């Protein structure tokens, strides 16, 4: 088969979203460029989007990269007793979007947002793994800190699955880096 041209994102749950602006506002660039339009945007619904390659998640992507349908966000008690947001999709009809990959792109970063406000991002997710097709729980980070421990949002997770498109496409095997090789040898 050939190389994938798109990635299909499916999401069934996002939990632990910060609803209190005090926790996440110190991070510069949390709001997207469209925040001045928030009056007309429904902020009671959340979605997950595939970010463009090289994006750090400080700006929301276009609507064509966002999972539909959007899910209502409910306030529930969090890990530390504070109120956090939770969005749940029906497992038989998860939020879904197909986003184009750039040539040579084999990782993606996802963003969770309500309206035009980015609430959280994932770490870079490798698309060459075999388990990516099944729903897995990914930790969420503050925008601009994807994959960095100091930006982790404690208790915030997203249950997502990623599939390559067209069906049957795959990435060619790649060489292991020295760090990956050392980690494999330790196991």
Steps between C-alpha positions, in 0.01 A plus 500: 500500500597864486570775746212652700370837385259563788443405863153423636450615860226347715427621854260356760590688819692800630514547876672723753479817288588814699190716536655744746685764301746564787676166441573543132497871422868567594599307188538757221307436185234280658228672303491464128495789259123477477437568871349841422220311326418288808167677554352314203678167562342214694743439789288226657629247246849358461683338213841350428701608197808385311756783512704596197858374501721742693210654694542521879128512573474864595263571210199291413509334158238554233161329521603247235743342753245471787313186605124513447256480662609718789413374849340689788735578788371421848658621825597204722717471816868463411791315662566781751133579564480794256247509219639381166342455160413166348379434145371156400407381151288194422733201437291398198532854357830650621623845404689452174705696248732416211797739477765519230859411589795691361756304301725303736285577806479195727391666827207720598409720794137542600327796665185513715302821482166663565393777266827660390683439829766229514471321834759223464729313260643149482861402458623415150334169410693259277283372215719201420391296804262210453279583802409850382180360341355409840368752753779592738520752782741791441603755763423865429735797541467878506519657153861561400628225736396183311698206639688715754455390863465853637196559281303188597139551606463251787205270442429632148479227235356431156390160367584501130573268208695586185478322167699551182324576173469358236435162661800267481754782475799500734827672570828334398711361784728761651833483672504514880673798658776437755258587785236256372760228450631547857144487640431175312821345631405584860166323461 
